[in-house]
Each structure stands twice: as C-alpha cells, then as structure tokens.
Amino acid sequence: MTESNSGAPKSYAIIAMDDADSIRASTSETDSIRIKLLGGSELRCKEFGLNGETVTVKLGTASRIEVRWDQIESITFAQ
C-alpha cells in the first residue's frame, strides 16, 4: 500500500492478463446485492463479507475484491 500526495492510502493490485476475463462485476438479475461506490460505479453480487475496515465482495465463483468502507456510498438488497 502506498500513500498519495493527499495522505490518503491507496491500494493497488497486479492482475495477470489470463485472469482479467474472469474478474468482472456481475450483471445477473439473480445477484440481488448492489454496492454503489463513490464516483458512480456499482458492483452486483450474491454475497459479501465484513472485514473491519473493508468489505469483501464475491464476484463469481472464484473472484473476490476488497472495498474500503469509505469508498462505499450505499448497499441495497433487491428482491
């Protein structure tokens, strides 16, 4: 983890090109949890976990990403 000039921590990940196709936000209607991020992005998932200062979002069967709480605008549960 590195710090930017503003002092806010920023996280970076290195992803192999072979893995890039399997890492994407779901658009399935069965994914009923929607996590709206600051800046307008949205993640859809069926499952997420709470880990102190981060939320681990499960995307697909093997992909997970961590999002800091301060980057989340809202979490909604559709039916």
N, C-alpha and C positions, 0 to 999 in steps of 0.2 A: 504494500500500500504506500502511496506517495501523497504528499500534500501539495496543493496548488498554491499559487501566489496569494489567494484569498484566505489561506489557512484551513479551508475545508478539506477533509480527507476525500480522496478519490480512489476507487478500486478499478483494476484493470484485469482482464482475462485474456489469455492466449488460446485460440481455438484452431485446431488443425483443419485445413480445407476439407478433408474427408469427413469431418464431423459437422461441418456447417449446415448441411442439408437437414440434419435431424434436429437442429436446435431452432425452433420457431414457436411463436405463440399460436395456440390452438384457435381455430375458428369454428370448432364443432359446437352445435347447439346443445349438445349434452354437457358441455363444460359450463356449469352453472355459476361458478365464482368468477367475478370480474374485478380485477385490481387496476384501478386507474392511477397512473403515475403523474407526477408533476410534469408539465410540458405537454400533456395530452395523449401520451401512449397508453395503451390498455393491454393487459395480459388476461387471458381466459384460461381457467384451469378447473379441475375437479377436486384438487387437493392442495393445501399449503400447510406449512408448519411455522410455529413461532419460536424464534431462537434469540431471546434477549433483544438486541438492537436490530435484528434482521428478520425478514420473512422469507422462508424458503418456498419457492413456487415450483410445483411439479408440472413440467411441460412434457406431455407424452409419457412413455413408459420408462425411459431411462434418463431423461434430461431434467435437470433442476437448476434454478438460478436463485441467487440471494439478492434481495432488495432491501435497502435500509428503510426503516420506518419513516425517516424524514423525507424520503422520495415518493411516498405513497400519499395520494390525495384522498382516495376512498376505496373501500372494499364492499362490494354488493353481492348478494346471493339471490340469483334469479330462480324462479320455479318453473 
